[in-house]
Each structure stands twice: as structure tokens, then as C-alpha cells.
């Protein structure tokens, strides 16, 4: 084969590889933005507790401190001391998501200072306060729990999965009107049948604290919280777990 032909073939191969690489990149970008459809609050904690969905649900930080995230990037996650740290993101109507809901977060539990410390919580407590939703962890098990308060035949939808403190987990809770599902590290861990619409809550969305049980504070690190007004599909949860 002549040198000219070899050069032409090498050039064609390089162009083909560049094209495939570019397509793969744009497929990834487009897929990400498709997944972000329906997001009502986004807290990547990039140096602050602002809502980067541009919906205005910025968090007010009470004591929590910026630390390195799971990738080692400085000031990219919030650490909570389990004593009095939390973030308050307000009670905007859009945070009451209607018929469906998804919450995702990266979580590192250091220890338990109480039972049921919340990761994300927007509801009250007791039968008179069955409104809203929460993503929590419990020292019994221990396990993560996802809870939604419903106006249908089922008063409270819930699903849970066991875990071990001392490492990062990607946790997702999904409610689609017929089932309450929880995912761990992108994999479906539990699904329970429940029906009904989500009961709106006037309580504030709090990260790391349950204001209706004032001793329930989260001890650990939380990052990349997303809240959606729709039910994420399994492949979308898996995609988010790889970010």
C-alpha cells in the first residue's frame, strides 16, 4: 500500500473516531437534560446552597459547612454535625409536586445522634400533619426510608432499604401514583404498591433536620439533591447515579 493511501485511510479513521466521540458526547448531554425535565429544585452545593434549577428555592444555611464532595472537589458538599446544623429551602408552592415525585441525593452518614434524621423533609408529624414527603435514614437496621403522604385509600406510602454508615450512597425515592420505590446506587432496592395524590404541605423544605422533632438532626455529608415533579424512570435514576 502506498504512503498516500495509508495517510488517507488514517485520516478517514481519525475523522470517524472524532464523529463517534462527538455523537457520544452530545448524546450524553442531551440525555442529561432530558433527565432534568421536571426538576423543581436543584442543590448541587457548588460553594453555596443556591437552587441551581433557577426556580428560586435557595437554601438558607444554619451551621452546616462546605466540605469536599465524593470526588474530592473542595467546597462542593455540606457537612451536618448532627446537633443543630440544617438548611432551610422555604415552602414555595412548586415544591408540592402533585401526583408524582422523585427525590435524589448523595449521602454519607457518619453516625446516628437520633432516630430518623432526615436527608430531605417537607412534611409534619403525626396523623394531624400527614402532608408532604421525606427522604430519611434510620438507626434501626439501619436503613434509608422514603415517605409520601397521600389523599387516596393509602394514607402513607413508604419504601426502605438497608445500608451501612461510613460510605457514600446515591439514594433516590420515586412515587408515580401507584407505587413507592427506593433506589440505592442506581439499583431498585424496594417497591411497594400505594395509590393517591400527594397531599400538599405548607411546611418548609428542610435538609438535615426535622423541625417537628427538634432533636432529629443529620450527622454526615449531603450533596447533589434534586427534586422532580414527575416519576423518574429506572434508567434515569441509574444515569444520575453515575454523575
Secondary structure as UniProt FT lines:
FT   HELIX           3..35
FT   TURN            36..38
FT   STRAND          39..43
FT   TURN            52..53
FT   STRAND          60..63
FT   STRAND          65..67
FT   TURN            70..71
FT   TURN            74..75
FT   STRAND          77..81
FT   STRAND          86..88
FT   HELIX           93..95
FT   TURN            98..99
FT   STRAND          101..109
FT   STRAND          117..123
FT   HELIX           127..129
FT   STRAND          132..138
FT   TURN            139..142
FT   STRAND          143..150
FT   STRAND          156..162
FT   STRAND          168..175
FT   STRAND          179..184
FT   TURN            185..186
FT   STRAND          187..193
FT   STRAND          206..207
FT   TURN            211..212
FT   TURN            214..215
FT   STRAND          219..228
FT   HELIX           234..241
//
